[in-house]
Structures are given as C-alpha cells and as structure tokens.
Amino acid sequence: MRIQRFTPWLFGTLLAAIIIIVPLATVAQQRIQCFEETGQCIQGAVLEYWQANGGLAVFGYPISPVTIATVDNWTGPVQWFERDRLEDHGADGVLAGRLGATLLELQERSWFTFPRVNSAPPGCRLFVETGHSLCEPFLSTWLNGGDLQRFGLPITEPMEETIGDWTGTVQYFERRRMEHHVELVGIPVLLGNLGEEVLFFDERSSPLANCPTTAADILTELQPLYEQVAPALQEALGCATLEKERDVQASFQYFENGLMIWLNQQTTTGPQIDAVVESGPWQRTYRDTWTPNDPDTPNVTPPPGLYLPRGGFGKVWLDDVELRSQIGWAVQERETFDRASVQHFDYGHIVWLDGAQVGYVFGPVESDVQELHYR
C-alpha cells in the first residue's frame, strides 16, 4: 500500500456530507462526478478527458474547483488533480500541464542544468531533443501510458530523490515524474503527485512563513539592491543563505535580445551561467559544464556583424534551442571579463557586476527576473 503524502482533507458535519451526496442522483444527466474524498467535482470537457485518459489511476482525485488561471501566455479554465493540472482550451481541447518542468523550476532546478547524455544503453531510447535517455522500468510505462502526449519528453536521467518519507529512483518528464517503488509488488512504477506538489508549493515552502529574511542577512553591498526587489519576488526568493561571495571571477556577453553572465563561484554552487532574455523578460540558470576538450564555438556561421558565443556561453546557446531562438546572436566578439558579488537565497540569487555596474535578481521561475542599479 502506498502511503499518501499530503495533508488529509477535512470534512464538515454529516449534514454537509449529505448535501454533497444528494446531487449524485443526477450525475449521469449533468455529466458531473463528485468525490467525497476531496469534496471536489469534475464536469464537462475536463470530466470527459479525465475518464478517457485513465481517470483516478492516472490523474488522481480533483483537489480544486475549476478556476480561471494564466499559464504562460494563455488564460482560461483549469482544474488541479493530485497528479496533474488539466486546462480547457475550448476548441483546442483539454491539455495537461507541464508540471514536471514547472516543479523543477519552482525548486530552482531548471531541467536545462541537469547533465545530458549522447547515447543510450541497449534496449533504451535516446531523445536528442532534450539529451536524455529512457530505460526500463520507466520506458514501458511511458510507451503504454500515453508516451509524448501524456508524459512529454524526459528532462532528466534517472536519479535518487527523497519525497516525503520515501527514497528511491525517479525520472522527470515535461509533464510527469515517474517513481520506481521497488518495495511494491506488481506495480513498481508510480506517478508522482505533481499536481499537489505544484499547487501547494508556496504553502509547503513559503520562504517568509519559515524565516524572516532581512537586509542584515545579505552581503552589505547588495543590501540596497535587495530593497529594490519587488515584494512578490522578495517573497519568492525566500531566506538568504550562507552561499554568498565577493570578488567572484565573472564575465558577461550581450546578445541581440539579452545577455549571459558567467560566475566562477568557489562555493558549493560552483560555476554557473545566467541567461536573461529581454523580451518577456525571462531567465534561466545553467551549470557551466564546458571543458577545454569541448569545441570553443558552435559549428555555425553568424550573420555579418554578429558573433558566435564561445566556451560555456556557446555550449549553453547551442544546447538550448529555445534560448538560442529568443536571445539571438552575440553582438560582441568576445565576452567582457568582470568581478561580481553573489548572494544566494533559498529559491534564487542576486548578482552584481562591478565593471558593468548592473545587477540582476533571479527567482525560482523563469519570469522571476529584475534588473537592478544603485540609486
């Protein structure tokens, strides 16, 4: 038996329960299905999709009513389930959310930073789009459970994680997380409760609820910059951590629609690259995995007057197709070397470039970015 890893739902009095049950006599006619377990109902197009694509076993119970929400550039009706978020796109049908990628972003573990592979073992599949492989036992679950439509592409390799009181091997996909429960007989692969984890992420890990971040916790020279950060982004950052460093070796390079920053940190975070795309704006953080054995520049030819990024910038630019298409070509032949101050938080970091005289704050999701200047 699998132990549920969420706070039990509280129910009202017996009278309230009876009020919920009474309408069930007309469920068939109204196309509504209600669940005493969570006190929520499903109806209409979402119910049809839920029933046709696996129902309770795949999506779990509904844990919210239908609400109007904005997801990326789309606004419309959504409903949350234990394992998913379903979005009613009208004529385009019901679509499932990209919760695997979203949860990693909320945890400040962008999937772009995970190590990639160039080949897959025998009996496995390689997905060149993301640079990840898919092997058993997850491969059969992916093939038999809806493959790309249901799970999306793999965005990590299998890895060990602790989730609640369970520790085991998991693999993240664009829309899902698979978990290998060797302690179970017959159904060793389960789907993670990502709907629940994403929906209630702020309640479980609300930074300001658990620790009072103040300017005194932050590097002295960065305190005036922190005070400029929008209140909502301050809350999203959480608490200042001991990961802070002055006089960090750094470099930056401007592109047609943004810039990249390299930070050679000596803390446990290690070397990293921050990319900022001005249209949006949005940002991503990557581990710098470039080595001298890698090509210095991508094997493509830039337009006249524009340049290829080199080294770690070039590797990130080449590997991340979306970033490359949005940020464009470099407008400098080489990066500019600089020194930086860096302050990490539970769910983000602030960077100040001494020579460029500009700073940035990077939060837990891609839209959490703000340019900072001393006033």
C-alpha positions, 0 to 999 in steps of 0.5 A: 500500500502506498502511503499518501503524502499530503495533508488529509482533507477535512470534512464538515458535519454529516449534514454537509456530507449529505448535501454533497451526496444528494446531487449524485442522483443526477450525475449521469444527466449533468455529466458531473462526478463528485468525490467525497474524498476531496469534496471536489467535482469534475464536469464537462470537457475536463470530466470527459478527458479525465475518464478517457485518459485513465481517470483516478489511476492516472490523474488522481482525485480533483483537489480544486474547483475549476478556476480561471488561471494564466499559464504562460501566455494563455488564460482560461479554465483549469482544474488541479488533480493530485497528479496533474493540472488539466486546462480547457482550451475550448476548441483546442481541447483539454491539455495537461500541464507541464508540471514536471518542468514547472516543479523543477523550476519552482525548486530552482532546478531548471531541467536545462542544468541537469547533465545530458547524455549522447547515447543510450544503453541497449534496449533504451531510447535516446531523445536528442531533443532534450539529451536524455535517455529512457530505460526500463522500468520507466520506458514501458510505462511511458510507451503504454501510458500515453508516451509524448502526449501524456508524459512529454519528453524526459528532462532528466536521467534517472536519479535518487530523490527523497519525497516525503518519507520515501527514497528511491529512483525517479525520472522527470518528464515535461509533464510527469515524474515517474517513481520506481517503488521497488518495495511494491509488488506488481506495480513498481512504477508510480506517478508522482503527485505533481499536481499537489506538489505544484499547487501547494508549493508556496504553502509547503515552502513559503520562504517568509512563513519559515524565516524572516529574511532581512537586509542584515542577512545579505552581503552589505553591498547588495543590501540596497539592491535587495530593497529594490526587489519587488515584494512578490519576488522578495517573497519568492526568493525566500531566506538568504543563505550562507552561499554568498561571495565577493570578488567572484571571477565573472564575465558577461556577453550581450546578445541581440535580445539579452545577455549571459553572465558567467560566475566562477563561484568557489562555493558549493554552487560552483560555476554557473551561467545566467541567461536573461532574455529581454523580451518577456523578460525571462531567465534561466540558470545553467551549470557551466559544464564546458571543458577545454576538450569541448569545441570553443564555438558552435559549428555555425556561421553568424550573420555579418556583424554578429558573433558566435558565443564561445566556451560555456556561453556557446555550449549553453546557446547551442544546447538550448534551442529555445534560448538560442531562438529568443536571445539571438546572436552575440553582438560582441566578439568576445565576452567582457571579463568582470568581478561580481558579488553573489548572494544566494537565497533559498529559491534564487540569487542576486548578482552584481557586476562591478565593471558593468555596474548592473545587477540582476535578481533571479527567482525560482521561475523563469519570469522571476527576473529584475534588473537592478542599479544603485540609486 
